[in-house]
Amino acid sequence: MSRRSLRHAVATTTSLVLLAAGVTVGLGASVAQAAPACALTQSVTESWAGSLGTPYTVSKEVVGDGTVAPGQTVTYLTKVSGSGALVSQIRDFHPAGFELVKARLNVKWLIGDQQWNDVTKTVVRGTDSVIATGGGWTTIGGGIIALETTYKVPDDATVGSKLDSGAGTKIELLGGDWNINPMGVCVTVRQPNPVEAGAGSLEDMGFGSVNTGSGQVFGSLTDPQGSMTNVIGGVLGNVIGNLS
């Protein structure tokens, strides 16, 4: 499949307040390009002067079949991987009106194992974003930073619509502050099935999200670019050079 351009902005001084408000601060003029066609997973890999030529990857996928009924839940998995630098933020940009139900973080610490932790109460929630922050999670030895976010879709979501989303990160390197939004990771709103139509949200019934913690999440976690059969590679290209 041919490479598709992504709309993106690279920043070095973006504040958490601006990010939570949905504002992107770029290094010079931001570069706006057409978002790729909708897919269940997308990936961006880039190396630049600030990374000393070593690559880093931001990827995002929809967990499940990529469809959701109004009032139901959908789960995304956003991942950052690289060549050893610390990562202090991982960001999920969700469609307008989505309401966060649960957030989990899986990181590799300099000391200790890699495991899932519930961060629902500690993430920063913006108008259209969820941001997990930390003192620095390592990408040494193949360490992957993963943020799993589950949202309730608005009750009035239009059936048949494809809702795009994005991702971002702050890698502790010069030029390592990325926002890729939109990214071409889309969920399609479908008609409710009989169970959903008759009983409402699975969370309301006490069953939780059918996607959260699914085998697909754990099965693809160790692959920094997502599910191998669905990845569409996107490369930022010479962004730093274009903006300098």
C-alpha positions in Angstrom: 0.0 0.0 0.0 1.4 3.4 -0.9 2.7 5.7 1.8 0.2 8.4 2.9 1.0 11.8 4.2 -0.2 12.7 7.7 -1.2 16.1 9.0 1.1 16.8 11.9 2.9 19.5 13.9 6.3 19.2 15.6 6.8 21.3 18.7 9.6 21.8 21.3 7.9 24.1 23.8 4.2 22.9 23.9 2.7 23.3 27.4 0.4 20.8 29.0 -2.2 23.5 29.3 -2.2 24.2 25.6 -2.3 20.5 24.8 -5.3 20.0 27.1 -7.1 22.8 25.3 -6.4 21.1 21.9 -3.9 23.7 20.8 -0.7 22.7 19.0 2.4 24.9 19.2 4.8 24.2 16.3 8.4 25.0 15.7 7.9 27.9 13.2 4.9 27.5 10.9 3.1 24.1 11.3 3.0 21.9 8.3 -0.6 20.9 7.3 -1.1 17.9 4.9 -4.1 15.8 4.0 -4.8 13.0 6.5 -4.6 9.5 5.1 -7.6 7.4 4.2 -9.4 5.8 7.2 -7.9 2.6 8.6 -8.0 0.6 11.8 -4.3 1.3 12.5 -1.7 3.8 11.4 1.9 4.3 12.2 4.5 7.1 11.9 8.2 6.5 12.1 10.8 9.3 12.0 14.5 9.9 12.6 15.9 13.4 12.8 18.9 15.5 13.9 17.6 15.6 17.5 17.5 11.8 17.6 21.0 11.4 16.2 19.4 9.6 13.3 17.8 6.8 15.3 14.1 6.1 14.6 11.1 6.6 16.9 7.5 5.4 16.2 4.1 6.6 17.2 1.2 4.3 16.3 -2.5 4.0 17.1 -5.1 1.4 16.5 -8.8 0.8 17.1 -9.3 -2.3 19.2 -11.9 -4.7 17.7 -13.6 -4.4 14.3 -13.6 -0.7 14.2 -17.3 -0.2 14.5 -19.4 1.1 17.4 -23.1 2.0 18.0 -24.2 5.3 19.4 -24.0 5.2 23.2 -21.6 2.2 23.3 -17.9 2.1 23.9 -14.8 2.0 21.8 -11.2 1.4 22.8 -8.0 2.7 21.2 -4.4 1.6 21.8 -1.7 4.3 21.3 2.0 3.3 21.4 5.4 5.0 21.4 8.7 3.1 20.8 12.2 4.1 19.9 15.9 3.8 20.4 16.5 4.5 24.1 15.3 8.1 24.8 12.8 8.8 27.7 9.2 9.6 26.9 7.3 11.9 29.3 3.9 12.2 27.5 1.7 10.0 25.4 -1.5 11.6 24.0 -4.7 10.3 22.5 -6.8 12.7 20.4 -10.3 11.4 20.3 -13.4 12.4 18.2 -15.5 15.3 19.5 -18.0 14.3 22.1 -16.4 11.1 23.2 -16.4 10.6 27.0 -13.5 8.9 28.6 -14.6 5.7 30.6 -11.2 4.2 31.4 -7.5 4.8 30.7 -4.7 2.4 31.3 -0.9 2.8 30.9 1.7 0.2 30.1 5.3 1.4 30.4 8.8 0.1 30.9 10.5 1.6 33.8 14.3 1.9 34.2 13.8 -0.4 37.3 11.0 -2.9 37.3 8.7 -4.8 35.0 6.4 -3.6 32.3 2.7 -3.9 33.3 -0.7 -2.2 33.0 -1.8 0.4 35.5 -5.2 2.2 35.7 -4.6 5.9 35.1 -8.2 7.0 34.6 -8.0 9.5 37.5 -4.6 10.9 36.7 -4.7 11.6 33.0 -5.2 15.2 31.8 -8.5 15.5 30.0 -8.8 18.1 27.3 -11.7 19.0 25.1 -10.7 16.3 22.5 -7.6 14.8 24.2 -6.4 12.5 26.9 -2.8 13.0 28.0 -0.8 10.7 30.3 2.4 12.2 31.8 5.3 10.9 33.7 8.8 11.6 34.9 10.2 9.6 32.0 9.5 6.2 30.6 12.3 4.4 28.8 12.4 3.0 25.3 15.7 1.2 26.0 15.8 -2.5 25.1 12.6 -2.3 23.0 10.5 -0.7 25.8 7.1 0.4 24.5 4.9 3.1 26.1 1.2 2.1 25.6 -1.9 4.1 26.4 -5.3 2.3 26.2 -8.3 4.6 26.2 -11.9 3.5 26.3 -14.7 6.1 25.4 -18.4 6.2 25.4 -19.6 7.4 22.0 -22.3 10.1 22.0 -25.9 8.9 22.0 -26.6 11.1 19.0 -23.6 9.9 16.9 -24.6 9.7 13.2 -24.9 6.1 11.9 -22.5 5.6 9.0 -20.1 8.4 9.9 -16.4 7.7 10.1 -14.8 9.5 13.0 -11.1 10.2 12.8 -8.7 10.5 15.7 -5.0 11.2 16.4 -2.0 10.6 18.7 1.0 12.5 20.1 4.0 12.1 22.3 6.8 14.0 24.0 10.1 12.3 23.5 12.8 13.9 25.6 14.9 14.9 22.6 15.2 18.2 20.7 12.3 18.1 18.2 10.7 15.1 19.9 7.3 16.8 20.7 4.9 15.4 18.1 1.2 15.7 17.5 -0.3 13.8 14.6 -4.0 14.8 14.5 -5.9 13.7 12.5 -4.0 10.4 11.9 -6.5 8.5 9.8 -7.4 6.0 12.6 -11.2 5.9 12.3 -14.1 4.2 13.9 -17.4 3.8 12.0 -20.7 4.4 13.7 -23.1 1.5 13.0 -26.7 0.7 13.9 -27.2 -0.8 17.4 -27.6 -4.5 17.5 -30.7 -6.0 19.3 -29.0 -6.3 22.6 -27.7 -2.7 22.5 -31.0 -1.3 21.3 -32.9 -3.1 24.0 -30.6 -2.6 27.0 -28.4 0.3 26.3 -24.7 0.5 27.1 -22.8 -2.5 28.3 -21.3 -0.4 31.1 -24.8 0.4 32.3 -25.5 -3.3 32.5 -22.4 -3.9 34.6 -20.4 -5.8 32.0 -17.8 -3.2 31.1 -16.4 -2.7 27.7 -16.0 -5.7 25.5 -12.9 -4.3 24.0 -10.9 -3.2 27.1 -8.1 -5.6 27.9 -8.9 -7.8 24.9 -6.5 -10.3 23.5 -5.9 -8.0 20.5 -4.5 -5.3 22.9 -2.0 -7.7 24.5 -1.2 -9.5 21.3 -0.1 -6.3 19.6 1.5 -4.5 22.5 5.0 -5.9 21.7 4.7 -4.8 18.1 5.5 -1.0 18.2 3.7 -0.4 14.9 0.5 -2.2 15.7 -1.2 -5.2 14.2 1.2 -6.3 11.4 -1.6 -7.1 8.9 -3.2 -3.7 9.1 -0.3 -1.2 9.6 -0.2 1.7 7.2 3.2 3.3 7.4 3.4 7.1 7.5 6.7 8.9 7.6 7.0 12.5 8.8 9.8 13.0 6.3 12.2 16.0 6.7 9.9 17.9 9.0 12.6 19.5 11.0 14.4 20.7 7.9 11.2 22.1 6.5 10.4 24.0 9.7 13.8 25.4 10.5 
